[in-house]
Amino acid sequence: MSVVGDSVFKMYRYSDGILRQFAMQKADFPHFISHAWLTNDLVLAGTINGRLIVMDSTEYKREYNVFPENQFRLTELSRITVK
């Protein structure tokens, strides 16, 4: 299980009836607005400013800048249609 938000990225594992938080790297996380599990250990998280961050077992792996700074604004989300 994972939780993302404004400066929040937490991962949990449920085992033996107990929910335990993974030990995370110390980092200043950006404002995450979405995330998806790609495998049991690989998570792709999207930020409010258009970056995609890949985390592998709580370790930062890679970052992609999908929308250059100031090109994409949150207000533009209402005009995006998914086909």
PDB file with SEQRES, HELIX, SHEET and CRYST1 records, atoms N, CA, C and O in Angstrom:
SEQRES   1 A   83  MET SER VAL VAL GLY ASP SER VAL PHE LYS MET TYR ARG          
SEQRES   2 A   83  TYR SER ASP GLY ILE LEU ARG GLN PHE ALA MET GLN LYS          
SEQRES   3 A   83  ALA ASP PHE PRO HIS PHE ILE SER HIS ALA TRP LEU THR          
SEQRES   4 A   83  ASN ASP LEU VAL LEU ALA GLY THR ILE ASN GLY ARG LEU          
SEQRES   5 A   83  ILE VAL MET ASP SER THR GLU TYR LYS ARG GLU TYR ASN          
SEQRES   6 A   83  VAL PHE PRO GLU ASN GLN PHE ARG LEU THR GLU LEU SER          
SEQRES   7 A   83  ARG ILE THR VAL LYS                                          
HELIX    1 AA1 LEU A   74  ARG A   79  5                                   6    
SHEET    1 AA1 3 SER A   2  GLY A   5  0                                        
SHEET    2 AA1 3 VAL A   8  SER A  15 -1                                        
SHEET    3 AA1 3 ILE A  18  GLN A  21 -1                                        
SHEET    1 AA2 4 PHE A  32  TRP A  37  0                                        
SHEET    2 AA2 4 LEU A  42  THR A  47 -1                                        
SHEET    3 AA2 4 ARG A  51  ASP A  56 -1                                        
SHEET    4 AA2 4 GLU A  59  ASN A  65 -1                                        
CRYST1    1.000    1.000    1.000  90.00  90.00  90.00 P 1           1          
ATOM      1  N   MET A   1       0.853  -1.150   0.000  1.00  0.00           N  
ATOM      2  CA  MET A   1       0.000   0.000   0.000  1.00  0.00           C  
ATOM      3  C   MET A   1       0.911   1.228   0.000  1.00  0.00           C  
ATOM      4  O   MET A   1       2.013   1.199   0.548  1.00  0.00           O  
ATOM      5  N   SER A   2       0.431   2.308  -0.625  1.00  0.00           N  
ATOM      6  CA  SER A   2       1.217   3.529  -0.657  1.00  0.00           C  
ATOM      7  C   SER A   2       0.306   4.737  -0.470  1.00  0.00           C  
ATOM      8  O   SER A   2      -0.890   4.697  -0.757  1.00  0.00           O  
ATOM      9  N   VAL A   3       0.916   5.812   0.021  1.00  0.00           N  
ATOM     10  CA  VAL A   3       0.205   7.061   0.261  1.00  0.00           C  
ATOM     11  C   VAL A   3       1.059   8.180  -0.319  1.00  0.00           C  
ATOM     12  O   VAL A   3       2.251   8.266  -0.024  1.00  0.00           O  
ATOM     13  N   VAL A   4       0.454   9.044  -1.148  1.00  0.00           N  
ATOM     14  CA  VAL A   4       1.168  10.191  -1.692  1.00  0.00           C  
ATOM     15  C   VAL A   4       0.348  11.456  -1.467  1.00  0.00           C  
ATOM     16  O   VAL A   4      -0.868  11.396  -1.283  1.00  0.00           O  
ATOM     17  N   GLY A   5       1.019  12.589  -1.484  1.00  0.00           N  
ATOM     18  CA  GLY A   5       0.358  13.875  -1.310  1.00  0.00           C  
ATOM     19  C   GLY A   5       1.381  14.992  -1.351  1.00  0.00           C  
ATOM     20  O   GLY A   5       2.455  14.834  -1.931  1.00  0.00           O  
ATOM     21  N   ASP A   6       1.056  16.118  -0.739  1.00  0.00           N  
ATOM     22  CA  ASP A   6       1.949  17.272  -0.721  1.00  0.00           C  
ATOM     23  C   ASP A   6       3.133  16.973   0.197  1.00  0.00           C  
ATOM     24  O   ASP A   6       2.985  16.964   1.419  1.00  0.00           O  
ATOM     25  N   SER A   7       4.298  16.731  -0.383  1.00  0.00           N  
ATOM     26  CA  SER A   7       5.539  16.385   0.314  1.00  0.00           C  
ATOM     27  C   SER A   7       5.445  15.055   1.058  1.00  0.00           C  
ATOM     28  O   SER A   7       6.160  14.840   2.037  1.00  0.00           O  
ATOM     29  N   VAL A   8       4.566  14.159   0.596  1.00  0.00           N  
ATOM     30  CA  VAL A   8       4.369  12.859   1.251  1.00  0.00           C  
ATOM     31  C   VAL A   8       4.546  11.731   0.243  1.00  0.00           C  
ATOM     32  O   VAL A   8       3.967  11.759  -0.843  1.00  0.00           O  
ATOM     33  N   PHE A   9       5.351  10.738   0.613  1.00  0.00           N  
ATOM     34  CA  PHE A   9       5.472   9.495  -0.134  1.00  0.00           C  
ATOM     35  C   PHE A   9       5.767   8.408   0.883  1.00  0.00           C  
ATOM     36  O   PHE A   9       6.880   8.331   1.402  1.00  0.00           O  
ATOM     37  N   LYS A  10       4.789   7.574   1.172  1.00  0.00           N  
ATOM     38  CA  LYS A  10       4.956   6.514   2.162  1.00  0.00           C  
ATOM     39  C   LYS A  10       4.503   5.193   1.567  1.00  0.00           C  
ATOM     40  O   LYS A  10       3.518   5.130   0.832  1.00  0.00           O  
ATOM     41  N   MET A  11       5.238   4.140   1.895  1.00  0.00           N  
ATOM     42  CA  MET A  11       4.901   2.806   1.429  1.00  0.00           C  
ATOM     43  C   MET A  11       4.740   1.898   2.642  1.00  0.00           C  
ATOM     44  O   MET A  11       5.491   1.991   3.613  1.00  0.00           O  
ATOM     45  N   TYR A  12       3.740   1.016   2.565  1.00  0.00           N  
ATOM     46  CA  TYR A  12       3.430   0.105   3.661  1.00  0.00           C  
ATOM     47  C   TYR A  12       3.319  -1.317   3.129  1.00  0.00           C  
ATOM     48  O   TYR A  12       3.005  -1.538   1.959  1.00  0.00           O  
ATOM     49  N   ARG A  13       3.581  -2.266   4.004  1.00  0.00           N  
ATOM     50  CA  ARG A  13       3.402  -3.677   3.673  1.00  0.00           C  
ATOM     51  C   ARG A  13       2.565  -4.312   4.775  1.00  0.00           C  
ATOM     52  O   ARG A  13       2.816  -4.092   5.960  1.00  0.00           O  
ATOM     53  N   TYR A  14       1.572  -5.097   4.381  1.00  0.00           N  
ATOM     54  CA  TYR A  14       0.715  -5.797   5.334  1.00  0.00           C  
ATOM     55  C   TYR A  14       1.195  -7.232   5.444  1.00  0.00           C  
ATOM     56  O   TYR A  14       1.194  -7.981   4.467  1.00  0.00           O  
ATOM     57  N   SER A  15       1.609  -7.607   6.661  1.00  0.00           N  
ATOM     58  CA  SER A  15       2.038  -8.983   6.857  1.00  0.00           C  
ATOM     59  C   SER A  15       1.774  -9.402   8.298  1.00  0.00           C  
ATOM     60  O   SER A  15       1.964  -8.625   9.234  1.00  0.00           O  
ATOM     61  N   ASP A  16       1.340 -10.623   8.451  1.00  0.00           N  
ATOM     62  CA  ASP A  16       1.014 -11.184   9.770  1.00  0.00           C  
ATOM     63  C   ASP A  16       0.015 -10.324  10.534  1.00  0.00           C  
ATOM     64  O   ASP A  16       0.113 -10.185  11.753  1.00  0.00           O  
ATOM     65  N   GLY A  17      -0.939  -9.749   9.821  1.00  0.00           N  
ATOM     66  CA  GLY A  17      -1.985  -8.950  10.450  1.00  0.00           C  
ATOM     67  C   GLY A  17      -1.548  -7.569  10.897  1.00  0.00           C  
ATOM     68  O   GLY A  17      -2.278  -6.890  11.619  1.00  0.00           O  
ATOM     69  N   ILE A  18      -0.346  -7.138  10.470  1.00  0.00           N  
ATOM     70  CA  ILE A  18       0.178  -5.835  10.882  1.00  0.00           C  
ATOM     71  C   ILE A  18       0.569  -5.030   9.648  1.00  0.00           C  
ATOM     72  O   ILE A  18       1.188  -5.555   8.722  1.00  0.00           O  
ATOM     73  N   LEU A  19       0.196  -3.735   9.646  1.00  0.00           N  
ATOM     74  CA  LEU A  19       0.578  -2.815   8.579  1.00  0.00           C  
ATOM     75  C   LEU A  19       1.868  -2.121   8.997  1.00  0.00           C  
ATOM     76  O   LEU A  19       1.893  -1.392   9.988  1.00  0.00           O  
ATOM     77  N   ARG A  20       2.945  -2.351   8.234  1.00  0.00           N  
ATOM     78  CA  ARG A  20       4.258  -1.799   8.585  1.00  0.00           C  
ATOM     79  C   ARG A  20       4.733  -0.853   7.502  1.00  0.00           C  
ATOM     80  O   ARG A  20       4.597  -1.128   6.310  1.00  0.00           O  
ATOM     81  N   GLN A  21       5.297   0.275   7.937  1.00  0.00           N  
ATOM     82  CA  GLN A  21       5.827   1.252   6.987  1.00  0.00           C  
ATOM     83  C   GLN A  21       7.237   0.859   6.574  1.00  0.00           C  
ATOM     84  O   GLN A  21       8.045   0.437   7.401  1.00  0.00           O  
ATOM     85  N   PHE A  22       7.526   1.005   5.271  1.00  0.00           N  
ATOM     86  CA  PHE A  22       8.877   0.773   4.768  1.00  0.00           C  
ATOM     87  C   PHE A  22       9.779   1.881   5.291  1.00  0.00           C  
ATOM     88  O   PHE A  22       9.332   3.007   5.508  1.00  0.00           O  
ATOM     89  N   ALA A  23      11.043   1.557   5.490  1.00  0.00           N  
ATOM     90  CA  ALA A  23      12.033   2.591   5.801  1.00  0.00           C  
ATOM     91  C   ALA A  23      12.351   3.304   4.487  1.00  0.00           C  
ATOM     92  O   ALA A  23      12.787   2.676   3.521  1.00  0.00           O  
ATOM     93  N   MET A  24      12.130   4.607   4.459  1.00  0.00           N  
ATOM     94  CA  MET A  24      12.337   5.391   3.234  1.00  0.00           C  
ATOM     95  C   MET A  24      13.651   6.152   3.312  1.00  0.00           C  
ATOM     96  O   MET A  24      14.160   6.441   4.395  1.00  0.00           O  
ATOM     97  N   GLN A  25      14.194   6.471   2.127  1.00  0.00           N  
ATOM     98  CA  GLN A  25      15.333   7.365   2.052  1.00  0.00           C  
ATOM     99  C   GLN A  25      14.901   8.733   2.549  1.00  0.00           C  
ATOM    100  O   GLN A  25      13.751   9.128   2.358  1.00  0.00           O  
ATOM    101  N   LYS A  26      15.798   9.450   3.177  1.00  0.00           N  
ATOM    102  CA  LYS A  26      15.508  10.829   3.566  1.00  0.00           C  
ATOM    103  C   LYS A  26      15.484  11.667   2.296  1.00  0.00           C  
ATOM    104  O   LYS A  26      16.454  11.689   1.539  1.00  0.00           O  
ATOM    105  N   ALA A  27      14.374  12.354   2.069  1.00  0.00           N  
ATOM    106  CA  ALA A  27      14.244  13.155   0.852  1.00  0.00           C  
ATOM    107  C   ALA A  27      13.183  14.220   1.052  1.00  0.00           C  
ATOM    108  O   ALA A  27      12.264  14.066   1.856  1.00  0.00           O  
ATOM    109  N   ASP A  28      13.328  15.296   0.310  1.00  0.00           N  
ATOM    110  CA  ASP A  28      12.285  16.314   0.255  1.00  0.00           C  
ATOM    111  C   ASP A  28      11.416  15.975  -0.947  1.00  0.00           C  
ATOM    112  O   ASP A  28      11.791  16.232  -2.091  1.00  0.00           O  
ATOM    113  N   PHE A  29      10.252  15.395  -0.675  1.00  0.00           N  
ATOM    114  CA  PHE A  29       9.382  14.975  -1.753  1.00  0.00           C  
ATOM    115  C   PHE A  29       8.559  16.147  -2.274  1.00  0.00           C  
ATOM    116  O   PHE A  29       8.177  17.029  -1.505  1.00  0.00           O  
ATOM    117  N   PRO A  30       8.287  16.159  -3.570  1.00  0.00           N  
ATOM    118  CA  PRO A  30       7.444  17.203  -4.152  1.00  0.00           C  
ATOM    119  C   PRO A  30       5.965  16.930  -3.858  1.00  0.00           C  
ATOM    120  O   PRO A  30       5.638  16.015  -3.102  1.00  0.00           O  
ATOM    121  N   HIS A  31       5.095  17.707  -4.444  1.00  0.00           N  
ATOM    122  CA  HIS A  31       3.648  17.540  -4.281  1.00  0.00           C  
ATOM    123  C   HIS A  31       3.171  16.482  -5.285  1.00  0.00           C  
ATOM    124  O   HIS A  31       3.002  16.771  -6.470  1.00  0.00           O  
ATOM    125  N   PHE A  32       2.961  15.268  -4.801  1.00  0.00           N  
ATOM    126  CA  PHE A  32       2.482  14.177  -5.643  1.00  0.00           C  
ATOM    127  C   PHE A  32       0.967  14.279  -5.793  1.00  0.00           C  
ATOM    128  O   PHE A  32       0.265  14.608  -4.837  1.00  0.00           O  
ATOM    129  N   ILE A  33       0.467  13.995  -6.997  1.00  0.00           N  
ATOM    130  CA  ILE A  33      -0.983  14.005  -7.212  1.00  0.00           C  
ATOM    131  C   ILE A  33      -1.510  12.643  -7.653  1.00  0.00           C  
ATOM    132  O   ILE A  33      -2.721  12.421  -7.667  1.00  0.00           O  
ATOM    133  N   SER A  34      -0.609  11.732  -8.011  1.00  0.00           N  
ATOM    134  CA  SER A  34      -1.058  10.400  -8.424  1.00  0.00           C  
ATOM    135  C   SER A  34       0.098   9.420  -8.311  1.00  0.00           C  
ATOM    136  O   SER A  34       1.263   9.811  -8.236  1.00  0.00           O  
ATOM    137  N   HIS A  35      -0.250   8.139  -8.299  1.00  0.00           N  
ATOM    138  CA  HIS A  35       0.774   7.104  -8.321  1.00  0.00           C  
ATOM    139  C   HIS A  35       0.157   5.791  -8.771  1.00  0.00           C  
ATOM    140  O   HIS A  35      -1.057   5.594  -8.704  1.00  0.00           O  
ATOM    141  N   ALA A  36       1.024   4.899  -9.232  1.00  0.00           N  
ATOM    142  CA  ALA A  36       0.576   3.580  -9.682  1.00  0.00           C  
ATOM    143  C   ALA A  36       1.675   2.562  -9.402  1.00  0.00           C  
ATOM    144  O   ALA A  36       2.861   2.825  -9.600  1.00  0.00           O  
ATOM    145  N   TRP A  37       1.248   1.400  -8.940  1.00  0.00           N  
ATOM    146  CA  TRP A  37       2.180   0.285  -8.739  1.00  0.00           C  
ATOM    147  C   TRP A  37       2.379  -0.392 -10.086  1.00  0.00           C  
ATOM    148  O   TRP A  37       1.410  -0.805 -10.722  1.00  0.00           O  
ATOM    149  N   LEU A  38       3.638  -0.509 -10.529  1.00  0.00           N  
ATOM    150  CA  LEU A  38       3.951  -1.186 -11.785  1.00  0.00           C  
ATOM    151  C   LEU A  38       4.285  -2.652 -11.552  1.00  0.00           C  
ATOM    152  O   LEU A  38       3.940  -3.512 -12.362  1.00  0.00           O  
ATOM    153  N   THR A  39       4.960  -2.931 -10.440  1.00  0.00           N  
ATOM    154  CA  THR A  39       5.262  -4.297 -10.007  1.00  0.00           C  
ATOM    155  C   THR A  39       5.118  -4.316  -8.487  1.00  0.00           C  
ATOM    156  O   THR A  39       4.670  -3.329  -7.902  1.00  0.00           O  
ATOM    157  N   ASN A  40       5.489  -5.421  -7.836  1.00  0.00           N  
ATOM    158  CA  ASN A  40       5.410  -5.496  -6.376  1.00  0.00           C  
ATOM    159  C   ASN A  40       6.295  -4.474  -5.681  1.00  0.00           C  
ATOM    160  O   ASN A  40       6.006  -4.085  -4.550  1.00  0.00           O  
ATOM    161  N   ASP A  41       7.360  -4.033  -6.325  1.00  0.00           N  
ATOM    162  CA  ASP A  41       8.306  -3.104  -5.706  1.00  0.00           C  
ATOM    163  C   ASP A  41       8.442  -1.775  -6.441  1.00  0.00           C  
ATOM    164  O   ASP A  41       9.034  -0.837  -5.906  1.00  0.00           O  
ATOM    165  N   LEU A  42       7.914  -1.678  -7.641  1.00  0.00           N  
ATOM    166  CA  LEU A  42       8.127  -0.501  -8.490  1.00  0.00           C  
ATOM    167  C   LEU A  42       6.887   0.390  -8.515  1.00  0.00           C  
ATOM    168  O   LEU A  42       5.793  -0.054  -8.864  1.00  0.00           O  
ATOM    169  N   VAL A  43       7.081   1.670  -8.133  1.00  0.00           N  
ATOM    170  CA  VAL A  43       5.981   2.637  -8.095  1.00  0.00           C  
ATOM    171  C   VAL A  43       6.332   3.821  -8.989  1.00  0.00           C  
ATOM    172  O   VAL A  43       7.456   4.321  -8.955  1.00  0.00           O  
ATOM    173  N   LEU A  44       5.370   4.261  -9.782  1.00  0.00           N  
ATOM    174  CA  LEU A  44       5.500   5.452 -10.619  1.00  0.00           C  
ATOM    175  C   LEU A  44       4.595   6.515 -10.014  1.00  0.00           C  
ATOM    176  O   LEU A  44       3.391   6.296  -9.873  1.00  0.00           O  
ATOM    177  N   ALA A  45       5.164   7.673  -9.654  1.00  0.00           N  
ATOM    178  CA  ALA A  45       4.388   8.739  -9.014  1.00  0.00           C  
ATOM    179  C   ALA A  45       4.473  10.005  -9.850  1.00  0.00           C  
ATOM    180  O   ALA A  45       5.542  10.361 -10.347  1.00  0.00           O  
ATOM    181  N   GLY A  46       3.323  10.695 -10.004  1.00  0.00           N  
ATOM    182  CA  GLY A  46       3.259  11.935 -10.766  1.00  0.00           C  
ATOM    183  C   GLY A  46       3.159  13.132  -9.842  1.00  0.00           C  
ATOM    184  O   GLY A  46       2.476  13.080  -8.819  1.00  0.00           O  
ATOM    185  N   THR A  47       3.841  14.215 -10.203  1.00  0.00           N  
ATOM    186  CA  THR A  47       3.836  15.424  -9.379  1.00  0.00           C  
ATOM    187  C   THR A  47       2.924  16.484  -9.986  1.00  0.00           C  
ATOM    188  O   THR A  47       2.510  16.380 -11.141  1.00  0.00           O  
ATOM    189  N   ILE A  48       2.625  17.487  -9.202  1.00  0.00           N  
ATOM    190  CA  ILE A  48       1.736  18.558  -9.641  1.00  0.00           C  
ATOM    191  C   ILE A  48       2.361  19.391 -10.752  1.00  0.00           C  
ATOM    192  O   ILE A  48       1.644  20.032 -11.520  1.00  0.00           O  
ATOM    193  N   ASN A  49       3.694  19.389 -10.848  1.00  0.00           N  
ATOM    194  CA  ASN A  49       4.342  20.180 -11.890  1.00  0.00           C  
ATOM    195  C   ASN A  49       4.785  19.342 -13.092  1.00  0.00           C  
ATOM    196  O   ASN A  49       5.644  19.772 -13.863  1.00  0.00           O  
ATOM    197  N   GLY A  50       4.205  18.150 -13.255  1.00  0.00           N  
ATOM    198  CA  GLY A  50       4.404  17.375 -14.471  1.00  0.00           C  
ATOM    199  C   GLY A  50       5.618  16.481 -14.521  1.00  0.00           C  
ATOM    200  O   GLY A  50       6.099  16.165 -15.609  1.00  0.00           O  
ATOM    201  N   ARG A  51       6.129  16.062 -13.380  1.00  0.00           N  
ATOM    202  CA  ARG A  51       7.244  15.120 -13.363  1.00  0.00           C  
ATOM    203  C   ARG A  51       6.741  13.739 -12.983  1.00  0.00           C  
ATOM    204  O   ARG A  51       5.792  13.608 -12.210  1.00  0.00           O  
ATOM    205  N   LEU A  52       7.374  12.713 -13.525  1.00  0.00           N  
ATOM    206  CA  LEU A  52       7.112  11.328 -13.151  1.00  0.00           C  
ATOM    207  C   LEU A  52       8.350  10.803 -12.431  1.00  0.00           C  
ATOM    208  O   LEU A  52       9.465  10.912 -12.941  1.00  0.00           O  
ATOM    209  N   ILE A  53       8.149  10.239 -11.257  1.00  0.00           N  
ATOM    210  CA  ILE A  53       9.257   9.740 -10.450  1.00  0.00           C  
ATOM    211  C   ILE A  53       9.082   8.239 -10.250  1.00  0.00           C  
ATOM    212  O   ILE A  53       8.010   7.769  -9.870  1.00  0.00           O  
ATOM    213  N   VAL A  54      10.154   7.498 -10.512  1.00  0.00           N  
ATOM    214  CA  VAL A  54      10.145   6.048 -10.367  1.00  0.00           C  
ATOM    215  C   VAL A  54      10.836   5.694  -9.056  1.00  0.00           C  
ATOM    216  O   VAL A  54      11.974   6.095  -8.811  1.00  0.00           O  
ATOM    217  N   MET A  55      10.125   4.930  -8.210  1.00  0.00           N  
ATOM    218  CA  MET A  55      10.668   4.459  -6.933  1.00  0.00           C  
ATOM    219  C   MET A  55      10.700   2.933  -6.975  1.00  0.00           C  
ATOM    220  O   MET A  55       9.733   2.295  -7.392  1.00  0.00           O  
ATOM    221  N   ASP A  56      11.817   2.356  -6.542  1.00  0.00           N  
ATOM    222  CA  ASP A  56      11.973   0.906  -6.507  1.00  0.00           C  
ATOM    223  C   ASP A  56      12.309   0.499  -5.076  1.00  0.00           C  
ATOM    224  O   ASP A  56      13.405   0.772  -4.586  1.00  0.00           O  
ATOM    225  N   SER A  57      11.362  -0.153  -4.413  1.00  0.00           N  
ATOM    226  CA  SER A  57      11.557  -0.580  -3.021  1.00  0.00           C  
ATOM    227  C   SER A  57      12.046   0.567  -2.150  1.00  0.00           C  
ATOM    228  O   SER A  57      13.046   0.438  -1.444  1.00  0.00           O  
ATOM    229  N   THR A  58      11.350   1.669  -2.202  1.00  0.00           N  
ATOM    230  CA  THR A  58      11.608   2.885  -1.405  1.00  0.00           C  
ATOM    231  C   THR A  58      12.847   3.657  -1.853  1.00  0.00           C  
ATOM    232  O   THR A  58      13.223   4.635  -1.206  1.00  0.00           O  
ATOM    233  N   GLU A  59      13.481   3.246  -2.929  1.00  0.00           N  
ATOM    234  CA  GLU A  59      14.682   3.930  -3.406  1.00  0.00           C  
ATOM    235  C   GLU A  59      14.367   4.710  -4.679  1.00  0.00           C  
ATOM    236  O   GLU A  59      13.797   4.171  -5.628  1.00  0.00           O  
ATOM    237  N   TYR A  60      14.745   5.987  -4.685  1.00  0.00           N  
ATOM    238  CA  TYR A  60      14.572   6.836  -5.863  1.00  0.00           C  
ATOM    239  C   TYR A  60      15.409   6.264  -6.998  1.00  0.00           C  
ATOM    240  O   TYR A  60      16.604   6.024  -6.826  1.00  0.00           O  
ATOM    241  N   LYS A  61      14.792   6.041  -8.163  1.00  0.00           N  
ATOM    242  CA  LYS A  61      15.512   5.471  -9.295  1.00  0.00           C  
ATOM    243  C   LYS A  61      15.679   6.445 -10.447  1.00  0.00           C  
ATOM    244  O   LYS A  61      16.773   6.582 -10.995  1.00  0.00           O  
ATOM    245  N   ARG A  62      14.608   7.118 -10.814  1.00  0.00           N  
ATOM    246  CA  ARG A  62      14.659   7.951 -12.020  1.00  0.00           C  
ATOM    247  C   ARG A  62      13.550   8.980 -11.994  1.00  0.00           C  
ATOM    248  O   ARG A  62      12.540   8.814 -11.309  1.00  0.00           O  
ATOM    249  N   GLU A  63      13.754  10.053 -12.756  1.00  0.00           N  
ATOM    250  CA  GLU A  63      12.745  11.098 -12.859  1.00  0.00           C  
ATOM    251  C   GLU A  63      12.623  11.543 -14.312  1.00  0.00           C  
ATOM    252  O   GLU A  63      13.622  11.685 -15.017  1.00  0.00           O  
ATOM    253  N   TYR A  64      11.388  11.760 -14.746  1.00  0.00           N  
ATOM    254  CA  TYR A  64      11.108  12.229 -16.105  1.00  0.00           C  
ATOM    255  C   TYR A  64      10.332  13.533 -16.022  1.00  0.00           C  
ATOM    256  O   TYR A  64       9.383  13.643 -15.246  1.00  0.00           O  
ATOM    257  N   ASN A  65      10.725  14.512 -16.809  1.00  0.00           N  
ATOM    258  CA  ASN A  65      10.004  15.772 -16.866  1.00  0.00           C  
ATOM    259  C   ASN A  65       9.050  15.717 -18.056  1.00  0.00           C  
ATOM    260  O   ASN A  65       9.447  15.943 -19.199  1.00  0.00           O  
ATOM    261  N   VAL A  66       7.790  15.412 -17.769  1.00  0.00           N  
ATOM    262  CA  VAL A  66       6.797  15.243 -18.826  1.00  0.00           C  
ATOM    263  C   VAL A  66       6.341  16.595 -19.364  1.00  0.00           C  
ATOM    264  O   VAL A  66       6.198  16.767 -20.574  1.00  0.00           O  
ATOM    265  N   PHE A  67       6.115  17.544 -18.477  1.00  0.00           N  
ATOM    266  CA  PHE A  67       5.716  18.894 -18.852  1.00  0.00           C  
ATOM    267  C   PHE A  67       6.765  19.858 -18.324  1.00  0.00           C  
ATOM    268  O   PHE A  67       6.978  19.918 -17.113  1.00  0.00           O  
ATOM    269  N   PRO A  68       7.431  20.618 -19.199  1.00  0.00           N  
ATOM    270  CA  PRO A  68       8.399  21.610 -18.707  1.00  0.00           C  
ATOM    271  C   PRO A  68       7.741  22.576 -17.730  1.00  0.00           C  
ATOM    272  O   PRO A  68       6.536  22.817 -17.796  1.00  0.00           O  
ATOM    273  N   GLU A  69       8.554  23.131 -16.813  1.00  0.00           N  
ATOM    274  CA  GLU A  69       8.062  24.076 -15.807  1.00  0.00           C  
ATOM    275  C   GLU A  69       7.183  25.147 -16.433  1.00  0.00           C  
ATOM    276  O   GLU A  69       7.483  25.673 -17.505  1.00  0.00           O  
ATOM    277  N   ASN A  70       6.113  25.454 -15.754  1.00  0.00           N  
ATOM    278  CA  ASN A  70       5.175  26.519 -16.115  1.00  0.00           C  
ATOM    279  C   ASN A  70       4.394  26.264 -17.403  1.00  0.00           C  
ATOM    280  O   ASN A  70       3.591  27.109 -17.799  1.00  0.00           O  
ATOM    281  N   GLN A  71       4.600  25.145 -18.056  1.00  0.00           N  
ATOM    282  CA  GLN A  71       3.833  24.849 -19.267  1.00  0.00           C  
ATOM    283  C   GLN A  71       2.475  24.251 -18.903  1.00  0.00           C  
ATOM    284  O   GLN A  71       1.491  24.476 -19.607  1.00  0.00           O  
ATOM    285  N   PHE A  72       2.417  23.509 -17.834  1.00  0.00           N  
ATOM    286  CA  PHE A  72       1.202  22.813 -17.435  1.00  0.00           C  
ATOM    287  C   PHE A  72       0.718  23.360 -16.111  1.00  0.00           C  
ATOM    288  O   PHE A  72       1.485  23.445 -15.152  1.00  0.00           O  
ATOM    289  N   ARG A  73      -0.538  23.727 -16.053  1.00  0.00           N  
ATOM    290  CA  ARG A  73      -1.108  24.247 -14.817  1.00  0.00           C  
ATOM    291  C   ARG A  73      -2.256  23.343 -14.383  1.00  0.00           C  
ATOM    292  O   ARG A  73      -2.942  22.749 -15.215  1.00  0.00           O  
ATOM    293  N   LEU A  74      -2.455  23.245 -13.075  1.00  0.00           N  
ATOM    294  CA  LEU A  74      -3.487  22.383 -12.535  1.00  0.00           C  
ATOM    295  C   LEU A  74      -4.861  22.745 -13.091  1.00  0.00           C  
ATOM    296  O   LEU A  74      -5.698  21.859 -13.260  1.00  0.00           O  
ATOM    297  N   THR A  75      -5.116  24.016 -13.379  1.00  0.00           N  
ATOM    298  CA  THR A  75      -6.414  24.429 -13.915  1.00  0.00           C  
ATOM    299  C   THR A  75      -6.680  23.858 -15.297  1.00  0.00           C  
ATOM    300  O   THR A  75      -7.829  23.786 -15.733  1.00  0.00           O  
ATOM    301  N   GLU A  76      -5.612  23.450 -15.992  1.00  0.00           N  
ATOM    302  CA  GLU A  76      -5.774  22.883 -17.318  1.00  0.00           C  
ATOM    303  C   GLU A  76      -6.271  21.443 -17.279  1.00  0.00           C  
ATOM    304  O   GLU A  76      -6.652  20.900 -18.316  1.00  0.00           O  
ATOM    305  N   LEU A  77      -6.276  20.820 -16.116  1.00  0.00           N  
ATOM    306  CA  LEU A  77      -6.750  19.425 -15.996  1.00  0.00           C  
ATOM    307  C   LEU A  77      -8.188  19.270 -16.472  1.00  0.00           C  
ATOM    308  O   LEU A  77      -8.544  18.235 -17.035  1.00  0.00           O  
ATOM    309  N   SER A  78      -9.013  20.281 -16.253  1.00  0.00           N  
ATOM    310  CA  SER A  78     -10.425  20.179 -16.626  1.00  0.00           C  
ATOM    311  C   SER A  78     -10.613  20.122 -18.133  1.00  0.00           C  
ATOM    312  O   SER A  78     -11.658  19.679 -18.609  1.00  0.00           O  
ATOM    313  N   ARG A  79      -9.614  20.564 -18.893  1.00  0.00           N  
ATOM    314  CA  ARG A  79      -9.745  20.553 -20.354  1.00  0.00           C  
ATOM    315  C   ARG A  79      -9.158  19.298 -20.994  1.00  0.00           C  
ATOM    316  O   ARG A  79      -9.300  19.094 -22.199  1.00  0.00           O  
ATOM    317  N   ILE A  80      -8.503  18.458 -20.201  1.00  0.00           N  
ATOM    318  CA  ILE A  80      -7.893  17.241 -20.736  1.00  0.00           C  
ATOM    319  C   ILE A  80      -8.942  16.149 -20.825  1.00  0.00           C  
ATOM    320  O   ILE A  80      -9.677  15.904 -19.868  1.00  0.00           O  
ATOM    321  N   THR A  81      -9.011  15.494 -21.974  1.00  0.00           N  
ATOM    322  CA  THR A  81      -9.934  14.365 -22.135  1.00  0.00           C  
ATOM    323  C   THR A  81      -9.130  13.108 -22.412  1.00  0.00           C  
ATOM    324  O   THR A  81      -8.159  13.141 -23.167  1.00  0.00           O  
ATOM    325  N   VAL A  82      -9.519  12.034 -21.821  1.00  0.00           N  
ATOM    326  CA  VAL A  82      -8.846  10.752 -22.006  1.00  0.00           C  
ATOM    327  C   VAL A  82      -9.683   9.911 -22.949  1.00  0.00           C  
ATOM    328  O   VAL A  82     -10.886   9.748 -22.745  1.00  0.00           O  
ATOM    329  N   LYS A  83      -9.049   9.378 -23.979  1.00  0.00           N  
ATOM    330  CA  LYS A  83      -9.757   8.558 -24.964  1.00  0.00           C  
ATOM    331  C   LYS A  83      -9.361   7.116 -24.829  1.00  0.00           C  
ATOM    332  O   LYS A  83      -9.853   6.269 -25.574  1.00  0.00           O  
TER     333      LYS A  83                                                      
END                                                                             
